Amino acid sequence: MPDYLVVLQGAWVVKKARSIDDAMNIAVAEAGKRLNPDLDFVEIDVGSVECPKCGEPFKSAFMVAKMALVGLIFEMKVFNADSEEHAARIAKYEIGKRLQRIPLEVIDVVKLG
């Protein structure tokens, strides 16, 4: 059975952030705390979105009144899955179980090897 790299996107709310950079750092740190130690191999990063006007990518974080919404990217390797769909379900289940009430969406599934 093949191995897969599954990429998920999640929406993280940060309260009382002082700046966009602060909000992004807090979001990554809080997500890391919830995933560790069980899923310490999951890579966490701030996602990026494309500007609808100019097409340039920018960090997916939005802040109003010291409250921010940060788009996080989670990458997880899934071993011995039956298919891409099976690998995506495994990753979404394992990450979602630890990040309750955080909406997750599968962005990409890549077969390894």
ABEGO torsion letter per residue (X at the ends): XBBBBBBBBBBBBBBGBABAAAAAAAAAAAAAAAAOAAAAABBBBBBBBBBAAAGBBBBBBBBBGGBBBBBBBBBBBBBGBABAAAAAAAAAAAAAAABBGBBBBBABBBBBX
